[in-house]
Amino acid sequence: MKYAVLSLFPEICDAYFASSLMAKAVKAGIVEYRAINIRDYAYDKHRSCDDAPYGGGAGMLMRAEPLGRALEAVGAAKKGICPDIASGALDSPRVIYLSPSGRPFNQELARELAGAKDLAIICGRYEGIDQRIIDAYVDDEISVGDYVLSSGEAAALIIIDATYRLLDQVITPASLDEESFSGGLLEYPQYTRPEIYDTLRVPEVLISGHHENIRRWRLEKRVEKTLALRPDLIRRGEERHLFDEETRKIIEQKRRGMCGEGER
């Protein structure tokens, strides 16, 4: 996977690629990273990358010329110019612009993006970027949440972290299979040593050595946690028929239990 991050402050992202699992992935050749300083493509003497918006309004807007040149430097192509690029016959990065106006980012979209060979991520600043760049180059306008950040770099790292960890050889597949959002459920509670902390004990089932009971307990806890914290995930899973018969029965059992508690 190749990541190109287009930013006015690329040093914000540099440390991330030199740390922890990401550093190992880069060293192993699983991930490639390019930090593109948009100012390097502003050719006036002040290296200006922003200007006041047409029509007035508060704040400044990132200019089209330097950003367009930076995109072309990473191999991005304008939409509609080359049918071969549009069909995937030629290599061109999938261009992402991070914006509160974009479609919501979730695990499903992370898996989709992890399947791309090459991502170019535009980090906005100020009031955003000139719409003509979005119209000409951007494939995906994505929001990481219903809130506003001061810059796109933090959002870019969310996209990168959620996608690179899904690549082969980065994380053990078994770890991915049971984490939150896999199979439409949140992850079960986890415990480690000591067996007793303060007055709180590890659940007996987890130290019983009975693998089937542990598997069942974990599934029940996943359902219980998802019903309590993210019932929307349960509804979506039911609509998409994600759950097997065992999980469906546990969901109904937990729902009845929750209704019973509410009646007392």
Short mmCIF file of the C-alpha atoms (twelve columns), coordinates in Angstrom:
data_MODEL
# 
_entry.id   MODEL 
# 
loop_
_atom_site.group_PDB 
_atom_site.id 
_atom_site.type_symbol 
_atom_site.label_atom_id 
_atom_site.label_alt_id 
_atom_site.label_comp_id 
_atom_site.label_asym_id 
_atom_site.label_seq_id 
_atom_site.Cartn_x 
_atom_site.Cartn_y 
_atom_site.Cartn_z 
_atom_site.pdbx_PDB_model_num 
ATOM 1   C CA . MET A 1   0.000   0.000   0.000   1 
ATOM 2   C CA . LYS A 2   1.293   3.440   -0.923  1 
ATOM 3   C CA . TYR A 3   0.209   6.507   1.023   1 
ATOM 4   C CA . ALA A 4   0.839   10.037  -0.182  1 
ATOM 5   C CA . VAL A 5   -0.197  12.714  2.329   1 
ATOM 6   C CA . LEU A 6   -0.589  16.207  0.879   1 
ATOM 7   C CA . SER A 7   -0.297  18.777  3.639   1 
ATOM 8   C CA . LEU A 8   0.898   22.248  4.556   1 
ATOM 9   C CA . PHE A 9   2.440   20.675  7.686   1 
ATOM 10  C CA . PRO A 10  3.668   17.193  6.662   1 
ATOM 11  C CA . GLU A 11  5.852   16.897  9.750   1 
ATOM 12  C CA . ILE A 12  2.681   16.255  11.768  1 
ATOM 13  C CA . CYS A 13  2.346   12.866  10.057  1 
ATOM 14  C CA . ASP A 14  6.047   12.010  9.755   1 
ATOM 15  C CA . ALA A 15  6.437   10.770  13.344  1 
ATOM 16  C CA . TYR A 16  3.538   8.364   12.959  1 
ATOM 17  C CA . PHE A 17  5.225   6.498   10.112  1 
ATOM 18  C CA . ALA A 18  8.418   6.161   12.163  1 
ATOM 19  C CA . SER A 19  6.734   4.560   15.194  1 
ATOM 20  C CA . SER A 20  5.378   1.245   16.431  1 
ATOM 21  C CA . LEU A 21  3.713   -1.214  14.019  1 
ATOM 22  C CA . MET A 22  3.724   1.311   11.192  1 
ATOM 23  C CA . ALA A 23  7.514   1.608   11.328  1 
ATOM 24  C CA . LYS A 24  7.761   -2.185  11.052  1 
ATOM 25  C CA . ALA A 25  5.341   -2.210  8.109   1 
ATOM 26  C CA . VAL A 26  7.394   0.458   6.324   1 
ATOM 27  C CA . LYS A 27  10.651  -1.410  6.996   1 
ATOM 28  C CA . ALA A 28  9.111   -4.657  5.684   1 
ATOM 29  C CA . GLY A 29  7.988   -2.929  2.499   1 
ATOM 30  C CA . ILE A 30  4.286   -3.480  3.207   1 
ATOM 31  C CA . VAL A 31  3.681   0.267   3.369   1 
ATOM 32  C CA . GLU A 32  5.247   3.136   1.423   1 
ATOM 33  C CA . TYR A 33  4.819   6.742   2.521   1 
ATOM 34  C CA . ARG A 34  5.361   10.086  0.821   1 
ATOM 35  C CA . ALA A 35  4.900   13.380  2.606   1 
ATOM 36  C CA . ILE A 36  4.050   16.108  0.109   1 
ATOM 37  C CA . ASN A 37  4.431   19.694  1.249   1 
ATOM 38  C CA . ILE A 38  1.889   21.641  -0.781  1 
ATOM 39  C CA . ARG A 39  3.931   24.821  -0.334  1 
ATOM 40  C CA . ASP A 40  6.651   23.280  -2.519  1 
ATOM 41  C CA . TYR A 41  4.227   23.682  -5.429  1 
ATOM 42  C CA . ALA A 42  3.376   27.340  -4.774  1 
ATOM 43  C CA . TYR A 43  5.605   29.302  -7.144  1 
ATOM 44  C CA . ASP A 44  5.123   32.896  -5.979  1 
ATOM 45  C CA . LYS A 45  7.831   34.408  -3.766  1 
ATOM 46  C CA . HIS A 46  5.733   34.006  -0.610  1 
ATOM 47  C CA . ARG A 47  4.762   30.387  -1.447  1 
ATOM 48  C CA . SER A 48  1.118   31.345  -0.914  1 
ATOM 49  C CA . CYS A 49  -1.362  28.498  -0.638  1 
ATOM 50  C CA . ASP A 50  -4.464  30.329  0.563   1 
ATOM 51  C CA . ASP A 51  -6.610  33.285  -0.415  1 
ATOM 52  C CA . ALA A 52  -9.928  34.929  0.424   1 
ATOM 53  C CA . PRO A 53  -13.000 33.145  -0.971  1 
ATOM 54  C CA . TYR A 54  -14.943 34.656  -3.860  1 
ATOM 55  C CA . GLY A 55  -18.254 36.066  -2.676  1 
ATOM 56  C CA . GLY A 56  -16.846 37.002  0.717   1 
ATOM 57  C CA . GLY A 57  -17.137 35.181  4.003   1 
ATOM 58  C CA . ALA A 58  -14.965 34.395  6.991   1 
ATOM 59  C CA . GLY A 59  -11.592 32.734  6.763   1 
ATOM 60  C CA . MET A 60  -9.303  31.720  3.917   1 
ATOM 61  C CA . LEU A 61  -9.425  28.951  1.338   1 
ATOM 62  C CA . MET A 62  -6.650  26.736  -0.008  1 
ATOM 63  C CA . ARG A 63  -5.825  27.701  -3.575  1 
ATOM 64  C CA . ALA A 64  -6.267  25.385  -6.530  1 
ATOM 65  C CA . GLU A 65  -2.935  25.891  -8.362  1 
ATOM 66  C CA . PRO A 66  -0.409  24.571  -5.804  1 
ATOM 67  C CA . LEU A 67  -2.731  21.775  -4.693  1 
ATOM 68  C CA . GLY A 68  -3.361  20.703  -8.274  1 
ATOM 69  C CA . ARG A 69  0.364   20.605  -9.006  1 
ATOM 70  C CA . ALA A 70  0.985   18.597  -5.822  1 
ATOM 71  C CA . LEU A 71  -1.648  16.068  -6.872  1 
ATOM 72  C CA . GLU A 72  -0.125  15.719  -10.314 1 
ATOM 73  C CA . ALA A 73  3.274   15.149  -8.662  1 
ATOM 74  C CA . VAL A 74  1.897   12.007  -6.961  1 
ATOM 75  C CA . GLY A 75  0.357   10.742  -10.199 1 
ATOM 76  C CA . ALA A 76  -3.248  11.853  -9.700  1 
ATOM 77  C CA . ALA A 77  -5.139  12.388  -12.930 1 
ATOM 78  C CA . LYS A 78  -8.010  14.723  -13.665 1 
ATOM 79  C CA . LYS A 79  -11.346 12.997  -13.957 1 
ATOM 80  C CA . GLY A 80  -12.490 12.145  -17.451 1 
ATOM 81  C CA . ILE A 81  -9.207  12.911  -19.198 1 
ATOM 82  C CA . CYS A 82  -8.066  9.334   -19.676 1 
ATOM 83  C CA . PRO A 83  -10.613 6.469   -19.855 1 
ATOM 84  C CA . ASP A 84  -7.828  3.962   -19.130 1 
ATOM 85  C CA . ILE A 85  -7.113  5.617   -15.778 1 
ATOM 86  C CA . ALA A 86  -10.800 5.755   -14.896 1 
ATOM 87  C CA . SER A 87  -11.137 2.028   -15.607 1 
ATOM 88  C CA . GLY A 88  -8.045  1.187   -13.564 1 
ATOM 89  C CA . ALA A 89  -5.912  0.154   -16.543 1 
ATOM 90  C CA . LEU A 90  -3.273  2.703   -15.582 1 
ATOM 91  C CA . ASP A 91  -1.881  3.365   -12.124 1 
ATOM 92  C CA . SER A 92  -3.310  6.422   -10.454 1 
ATOM 93  C CA . PRO A 93  -3.882  6.963   -6.722  1 
ATOM 94  C CA . ARG A 94  -7.331  7.019   -5.242  1 
ATOM 95  C CA . VAL A 95  -7.640  10.630  -4.120  1 
ATOM 96  C CA . ILE A 96  -9.296  11.305  -0.768  1 
ATOM 97  C CA . TYR A 97  -10.260 14.707  0.574   1 
ATOM 98  C CA . LEU A 98  -11.037 14.855  4.293   1 
ATOM 99  C CA . SER A 99  -13.994 17.088  5.019   1 
ATOM 100 C CA . PRO A 100 -16.923 17.345  7.476   1 
ATOM 101 C CA . SER A 101 -19.111 17.310  4.353   1 
ATOM 102 C CA . GLY A 102 -17.900 13.867  3.255   1 
ATOM 103 C CA . ARG A 103 -19.515 10.466  3.670   1 
ATOM 104 C CA . PRO A 104 -19.003 8.963   7.141   1 
ATOM 105 C CA . PHE A 105 -15.896 6.842   7.665   1 
ATOM 106 C CA . ASN A 106 -16.486 3.409   9.178   1 
ATOM 107 C CA . GLN A 107 -14.936 -0.061  9.267   1 
ATOM 108 C CA . GLU A 108 -16.653 -1.092  6.045   1 
ATOM 109 C CA . LEU A 109 -15.129 1.862   4.201   1 
ATOM 110 C CA . ALA A 110 -11.756 1.168   5.856   1 
ATOM 111 C CA . ARG A 111 -11.794 -2.339  4.369   1 
ATOM 112 C CA . GLU A 112 -12.674 -0.908  0.967   1 
ATOM 113 C CA . LEU A 113 -9.816  1.595   1.051   1 
ATOM 114 C CA . ALA A 114 -7.387  -1.058  2.327   1 
ATOM 115 C CA . GLY A 115 -7.969  -2.846  -0.965  1 
ATOM 116 C CA . ALA A 116 -6.516  0.076   -2.930  1 
ATOM 117 C CA . LYS A 117 -2.868  -0.009  -3.968  1 
ATOM 118 C CA . ASP A 118 -2.308  3.729   -3.753  1 
ATOM 119 C CA . LEU A 119 -4.027  6.449   -1.697  1 
ATOM 120 C CA . ALA A 120 -3.427  10.182  -1.993  1 
ATOM 121 C CA . ILE A 121 -4.894  12.006  1.005   1 
ATOM 122 C CA . ILE A 122 -5.500  15.760  0.921   1 
ATOM 123 C CA . CYS A 123 -5.282  17.460  4.322   1 
ATOM 124 C CA . GLY A 124 -7.346  20.623  4.281   1 
ATOM 125 C CA . ARG A 125 -6.740  23.769  6.306   1 
ATOM 126 C CA . TYR A 126 -8.576  27.023  6.922   1 
ATOM 127 C CA . GLU A 127 -12.093 26.895  5.436   1 
ATOM 128 C CA . GLY A 128 -11.229 24.013  3.118   1 
ATOM 129 C CA . ILE A 129 -10.059 23.796  -0.501  1 
ATOM 130 C CA . ASP A 130 -11.190 25.273  -3.797  1 
ATOM 131 C CA . GLN A 131 -14.151 23.254  -5.091  1 
ATOM 132 C CA . ARG A 132 -12.511 22.911  -8.510  1 
ATOM 133 C CA . ILE A 133 -9.893  20.577  -7.018  1 
ATOM 134 C CA . ILE A 134 -12.669 18.387  -5.625  1 
ATOM 135 C CA . ASP A 135 -14.457 18.375  -8.977  1 
ATOM 136 C CA . ALA A 136 -11.309 17.647  -10.967 1 
ATOM 137 C CA . TYR A 137 -9.340  15.197  -8.810  1 
ATOM 138 C CA . VAL A 138 -11.131 13.889  -5.714  1 
ATOM 139 C CA . ASP A 139 -12.546 10.345  -5.779  1 
ATOM 140 C CA . ASP A 140 -13.785 10.210  -2.182  1 
ATOM 141 C CA . GLU A 141 -14.809 13.029  0.127   1 
ATOM 142 C CA . ILE A 142 -14.746 11.477  3.616   1 
ATOM 143 C CA . SER A 143 -15.665 12.653  7.108   1 
ATOM 144 C CA . VAL A 144 -14.223 10.978  10.222  1 
ATOM 145 C CA . GLY A 145 -17.079 12.238  12.398  1 
ATOM 146 C CA . ASP A 146 -19.718 14.864  12.969  1 
ATOM 147 C CA . TYR A 147 -17.324 17.452  14.340  1 
ATOM 148 C CA . VAL A 148 -14.878 19.993  12.925  1 
ATOM 149 C CA . LEU A 149 -11.077 19.734  13.229  1 
ATOM 150 C CA . SER A 150 -8.601  22.567  12.757  1 
ATOM 151 C CA . SER A 151 -6.780  20.583  10.062  1 
ATOM 152 C CA . GLY A 152 -6.923  17.438  7.997   1 
ATOM 153 C CA . GLU A 153 -3.736  15.849  9.331   1 
ATOM 154 C CA . ALA A 154 -5.394  14.286  12.381  1 
ATOM 155 C CA . ALA A 155 -8.187  12.948  10.168  1 
ATOM 156 C CA . ALA A 156 -5.635  11.600  7.666   1 
ATOM 157 C CA . LEU A 157 -3.942  9.584   10.404  1 
ATOM 158 C CA . ILE A 158 -7.299  8.065   11.353  1 
ATOM 159 C CA . ILE A 159 -7.823  6.898   7.754   1 
ATOM 160 C CA . ILE A 160 -4.256  5.585   7.525   1 
ATOM 161 C CA . ASP A 161 -4.341  3.779   10.883  1 
ATOM 162 C CA . ALA A 162 -7.678  2.119   10.148  1 
ATOM 163 C CA . THR A 163 -6.566  0.884   6.704   1 
ATOM 164 C CA . TYR A 164 -2.918  -0.181  7.013   1 
ATOM 165 C CA . ARG A 165 -3.673  -2.515  9.942   1 
ATOM 166 C CA . LEU A 166 -5.961  -4.497  7.617   1 
ATOM 167 C CA . LEU A 167 -3.139  -5.247  5.195   1 
ATOM 168 C CA . ASP A 168 -1.713  -8.748  5.065   1 
ATOM 169 C CA . GLN A 169 1.159   -9.405  7.498   1 
ATOM 170 C CA . VAL A 170 0.592   -6.284  9.616   1 
ATOM 171 C CA . ILE A 171 -1.616  -7.837  12.321  1 
ATOM 172 C CA . THR A 172 -2.464  -11.468 13.052  1 
ATOM 173 C CA . PRO A 173 -5.699  -12.335 11.193  1 
ATOM 174 C CA . ALA A 174 -7.230  -13.866 14.340  1 
ATOM 175 C CA . SER A 175 -6.932  -10.501 16.099  1 
ATOM 176 C CA . LEU A 176 -8.902  -8.826  13.326  1 
ATOM 177 C CA . ASP A 177 -11.616 -11.483 13.317  1 
ATOM 178 C CA . GLU A 178 -12.749 -10.832 16.895  1 
ATOM 179 C CA . GLU A 179 -12.296 -7.091  17.299  1 
ATOM 180 C CA . SER A 180 -15.022 -4.456  17.311  1 
ATOM 181 C CA . PHE A 181 -17.233 -4.241  14.192  1 
ATOM 182 C CA . SER A 182 -16.211 -7.680  12.922  1 
ATOM 183 C CA . GLY A 183 -19.371 -9.694  12.325  1 
ATOM 184 C CA . GLY A 184 -21.499 -6.646  13.182  1 
ATOM 185 C CA . LEU A 185 -20.677 -6.664  16.913  1 
ATOM 186 C CA . LEU A 186 -18.413 -4.823  19.338  1 
ATOM 187 C CA . GLU A 187 -15.511 -6.638  20.989  1 
ATOM 188 C CA . TYR A 188 -15.945 -8.588  24.248  1 
ATOM 189 C CA . PRO A 189 -14.289 -7.393  27.530  1 
ATOM 190 C CA . GLN A 190 -10.637 -8.411  28.001  1 
ATOM 191 C CA . TYR A 191 -8.675  -9.212  31.170  1 
ATOM 192 C CA . THR A 192 -5.052  -9.983  32.075  1 
ATOM 193 C CA . ARG A 193 -2.946  -10.495 35.237  1 
ATOM 194 C CA . PRO A 194 -3.371  -10.119 38.170  1 
ATOM 195 C CA . GLU A 195 -6.364  -12.384 38.723  1 
ATOM 196 C CA . ILE A 196 -7.576  -10.036 41.472  1 
ATOM 197 C CA . TYR A 197 -7.206  -6.263  41.153  1 
ATOM 198 C CA . ASP A 198 -8.303  -4.351  44.246  1 
ATOM 199 C CA . THR A 199 -11.485 -6.355  45.001  1 
ATOM 200 C CA . LEU A 200 -12.315 -7.111  41.369  1 
ATOM 201 C CA . ARG A 201 -11.793 -10.641 40.041  1 
ATOM 202 C CA . VAL A 202 -11.364 -11.907 36.513  1 
ATOM 203 C CA . PRO A 203 -14.566 -13.755 35.463  1 
ATOM 204 C CA . GLU A 204 -14.258 -17.402 36.469  1 
ATOM 205 C CA . VAL A 205 -15.089 -18.682 33.007  1 
ATOM 206 C CA . LEU A 206 -11.912 -17.134 31.585  1 
ATOM 207 C CA . ILE A 207 -9.659  -19.091 33.941  1 
ATOM 208 C CA . SER A 208 -11.655 -22.299 33.693  1 
ATOM 209 C CA . GLY A 209 -9.759  -23.645 30.712  1 
ATOM 210 C CA . HIS A 210 -13.083 -24.674 29.101  1 
ATOM 211 C CA . HIS A 211 -12.712 -23.316 25.565  1 
ATOM 212 C CA . GLU A 212 -16.336 -23.766 24.495  1 
ATOM 213 C CA . ASN A 213 -17.646 -21.981 27.583  1 
ATOM 214 C CA . ILE A 214 -15.154 -19.161 26.991  1 
ATOM 215 C CA . ARG A 215 -16.241 -18.840 23.343  1 
ATOM 216 C CA . ARG A 216 -19.908 -18.714 24.355  1 
ATOM 217 C CA . TRP A 217 -19.263 -16.187 27.159  1 
ATOM 218 C CA . ARG A 218 -17.378 -13.919 24.780  1 
ATOM 219 C CA . LEU A 219 -20.146 -14.048 22.187  1 
ATOM 220 C CA . GLU A 220 -22.763 -13.255 24.821  1 
ATOM 221 C CA . LYS A 221 -20.697 -10.322 26.070  1 
ATOM 222 C CA . ARG A 222 -20.264 -9.009  22.535  1 
ATOM 223 C CA . VAL A 223 -24.026 -9.048  22.021  1 
ATOM 224 C CA . GLU A 224 -24.691 -7.537  25.468  1 
ATOM 225 C CA . LYS A 225 -22.181 -4.725  24.919  1 
ATOM 226 C CA . THR A 226 -23.423 -3.939  21.414  1 
ATOM 227 C CA . LEU A 227 -27.069 -3.846  22.521  1 
ATOM 228 C CA . ALA A 228 -26.171 -1.472  25.343  1 
ATOM 229 C CA . LEU A 229 -23.786 0.874   23.509  1 
ATOM 230 C CA . ARG A 230 -24.520 0.543   19.783  1 
ATOM 231 C CA . PRO A 231 -28.002 -0.900  19.159  1 
ATOM 232 C CA . ASP A 232 -27.802 0.576   15.663  1 
ATOM 233 C CA . LEU A 233 -25.120 -2.017  14.829  1 
ATOM 234 C CA . ILE A 234 -27.482 -4.817  15.882  1 
ATOM 235 C CA . ARG A 235 -30.258 -3.420  13.682  1 
ATOM 236 C CA . ARG A 236 -27.907 -3.071  10.743  1 
ATOM 237 C CA . GLY A 237 -26.561 -6.585  11.263  1 
ATOM 238 C CA . GLU A 238 -30.099 -7.965  11.275  1 
ATOM 239 C CA . GLU A 239 -30.994 -6.083  8.114   1 
ATOM 240 C CA . ARG A 240 -27.901 -7.447  6.371   1 
ATOM 241 C CA . HIS A 241 -28.304 -10.973 7.782   1 
ATOM 242 C CA . LEU A 242 -24.828 -10.927 9.365   1 
ATOM 243 C CA . PHE A 243 -25.704 -13.072 12.387  1 
ATOM 244 C CA . ASP A 244 -25.816 -16.859 12.581  1 
ATOM 245 C CA . GLU A 245 -28.591 -18.720 14.430  1 
ATOM 246 C CA . GLU A 246 -26.686 -18.864 17.716  1 
ATOM 247 C CA . THR A 247 -26.059 -15.110 17.704  1 
ATOM 248 C CA . ARG A 248 -29.676 -14.339 16.793  1 
ATOM 249 C CA . LYS A 249 -30.921 -16.413 19.747  1 
ATOM 250 C CA . ILE A 250 -28.548 -14.636 22.137  1 
ATOM 251 C CA . ILE A 251 -29.717 -11.240 20.814  1 
ATOM 252 C CA . GLU A 252 -33.341 -12.149 21.482  1 
ATOM 253 C CA . GLN A 253 -32.487 -13.526 24.919  1 
ATOM 254 C CA . LYS A 254 -30.580 -10.363 25.886  1 
ATOM 255 C CA . ARG A 255 -33.368 -8.159  24.548  1 
ATOM 256 C CA . ARG A 256 -35.930 -9.972  26.682  1 
ATOM 257 C CA . GLY A 257 -33.669 -9.580  29.681  1 
ATOM 258 C CA . MET A 258 -33.287 -5.841  29.064  1 
ATOM 259 C CA . CYS A 259 -37.055 -5.448  28.729  1 
ATOM 260 C CA . GLY A 260 -37.569 -7.379  31.963  1 
ATOM 261 C CA . GLU A 261 -35.150 -5.094  33.830  1 
ATOM 262 C CA . GLY A 262 -36.976 -2.040  32.498  1 
ATOM 263 C CA . GLU A 263 -40.306 -3.300  33.857  1 
ATOM 264 C CA . ARG A 264 -39.089 -3.652  37.445  1 
# 
